[in-house]
Amino acid sequence: MKEINIHLSPKDMPRQWYNLAADLPTPMLPPLGKDGKPITPEKLAPVFPMNLIDQEMSRERWIDIPEEVLDLLCHWRPVPLRRATGLEAYLKTPARIYYKDESISPAGSHKTNSAIPQAWYNKQFGIKRLVTETGAGQWGTALALACNMIGLECKVYMVRVSFDQKPMRKILMQIWGGHCVSSPSEYTHAGREILKKDPNTPGSLGIAISEAIEEAVSDPSGTTRYALGSVLNHVLLHQTIIGLEAKKQLEIAGEKGPDVVIGCAGGGSNFAGISFPFVADKIHGKKIEIIPVESASCPKMTRGEFAYDFGDTAEMTPLLPMNTLGHQFVPAPVHAGGLRYHGMAPLVSQAVVEGLLAPRACDQLNAYKSAMIWAKTEGMICAPETSHAIAATIDEAIKAREEGKEKVILFSYSGHGLLDLMGYDKYLTGQLEGYTLPDEELKASMEVLKKLPKAKIHKTGKW
Ligand SMILES: *Cc1c(COP(=O)(O)O)cnc(C)c1O
């Protein structure tokens, strides 16, 4: 019998997260306040608990995973590393393709890897309630699940179009005791102002972030905080459990290590999770091709700029040094909701600047074609975001065939698509179109960056 699933024993689960900030050959630029000065931890204290702010600012290479967090994560972790032998045979490639199956978490994606520790650290700090925003609903469901497991209240501002058109994840949040409301809402000043001006607005992630932060900072009891599902250093840190497990599992499979590592990238968290432990190896001399794959509708790494920019439309967040399209950017309504964010995590962005990563963009038609090949050869229905990683995996496997090389390809299977079947339906009925952001739109959305502080480009030139 072929070995398809490479399991890791719970006792071999990683005990520490890996922090790439300790090893980047060029230092990270600090986040800035509106006054252009580096932000202090005290400024963030009304928004996040201090223990997570410490993690956000940490330059320690290894950070212990609390025992209680491991006890919760081990309900479904370690997740299997699987070999995609069906896809390999179909492509007639000499490459061996492995993927980390993050779709088996109860919420269906990798996002639980950070939702659990975030809820735990908040609880430790005496917080009673977490507020967040969600687009298509994946982060909202993960946080609702985590709050339910840990004993916190959870409120989720869900972008109105998704709230109305994609009720499934809202139902999941409700099952786990989360309070999911349509954004903009009557609960906040920001929401009321927008509804007054435009009662029929479809809402946006930027508006939902503004509402969630406002609610968190205005609780007079001081026991409410905000939680973010991607982009920030501490979120990426929590996700490194994916790559750390994969490293041990590749060893069990008898592999020397991957030649190519691939992940789809929205805010950058699952990509960072699978790749950062291997980025460290690359910094220390290993030859590895590391590829974040973004949506061609939202191409911040391949066509955006490395600049200081706000994380949200309403300019409530600090200025972050990141690859961005400008915080006013309104992405086309492609199906991969998780890839429609204007910026890329500062840690990933700095690694791009340094030349350690080779980003590429994929349009949704190509992504769905790849998802269909995947479903037919491996049986599994992937999330629309994940299909972008699969498209790049297929390209790399074909390249290995053309070069006649036995490469090891590793990718992050960030989530399943069982609640996203409408996109597949559109594909099957020929209604799905490829979409690449036009140049004029790109130029216009980057105008806002001109009035913000410039981000210095630091790189060693080694890669
Ligand atoms: C949210 C999400 C993404 C994109 O977010 P990242 O922070 O870039 O990982 C990708 N895949 C799935 C399944 C998601 O839910």
The ligand as a Tripos MOL2 file, in Angstrom:
@<TRIPOS>MOLECULE
LIG
   15    15     1     0     0
SMALL
NO_CHARGES

@<TRIPOS>ATOM
      1 C1         -8.5840   33.4740    5.2010 C.3       1 LIG1
      2 C2         -8.1340   32.4200    4.2940 C.ar      1 LIG1
      3 C3         -7.0240   32.5910    3.4370 C.ar      1 LIG1
      4 C4         -6.2720   33.8760    3.3170 C.3       1 LIG1
      5 O1         -5.7560   34.3950    4.4920 O.3       1 LIG1
      6 P1         -4.2110   34.3250    4.8710 P.3       1 LIG1
      7 O2         -4.0930   35.1390    6.1090 O.co2     1 LIG1
      8 O3         -3.4410   34.9080    3.7240 O.co2     1 LIG1
      9 O4         -3.8750   32.9090    5.0900 O.co2     1 LIG1
     10 C5         -6.6160   31.5200    2.6630 C.ar      1 LIG1
     11 N1         -7.2710   30.3570    2.6710 N.ar      1 LIG1
     12 C6         -8.3520   30.1460    3.4720 C.ar      1 LIG1
     13 C7         -9.0380   28.8300    3.4350 C.3       1 LIG1
     14 C8         -8.8130   31.1760    4.3090 C.ar      1 LIG1
     15 O5         -9.8600   30.9570    5.1120 O.3       1 LIG1
@<TRIPOS>BOND
     1     1     2 1
     2     2     3 ar
     3     2    14 ar
     4     3     4 1
     5     3    10 ar
     6     4     5 1
     7     5     6 1
     8     6     7 2
     9     6     8 1
    10     6     9 1
    11    10    11 ar
    12    11    12 ar
    13    12    13 1
    14    12    14 ar
    15    14    15 1
@<TRIPOS>SUBSTRUCTURE
     1 LIG1         1 GROUP 0 **** ****
